[in-house]
Amino acid sequence: MAKKIAALGIAKKVYDEARKPHNQAKIRAAMQKVQERRRPR
């Protein structure tokens, strides 16, 4: 039970951070970088 509560707390923190505009820009940039690496040349 305590592990679930801790996991939910961590998930909420991650979610809250991901909602911030400057973090969204970082996430988009990272996703674009991964997609570019996966493309065959």
N, C-alpha and C positions, 0 to 999 in steps of 0.2 A: 504494500500500500504506500509506504513512504517513497519507494522508488518511482511509483507512478506519479506521485505528487511532485517529486523533484524533476522528473522528465517533463511534466506539463509546465512547470515553472521555466525550465530551460527553453522549451519550445515557444512559450509566450515571449520570452526575451528575444529570441531569434526573429520571431514574427514581427515584433515591435521595431526592431532594428531594421528589418528588411523594408518596412513601410516608409522609412525616412527617404526623402528624395535623393540626397547625396549617396546613400547606400544603394538605392535603385540604380543609379548611374553606374556605380562600381560593378553591380551584379550584371547589368547589361553588357558592359565592356568585357567582363570575364566570359560571359556566354558567347559573345562574338568571337573572342580569341579561341575558345574551344572549337567553335564551328569552323573557323578558318583552318585550324590544325587538322580537323577530320576530313576536310575536302581533299579529294585526290588531285594531284597536280598534273 
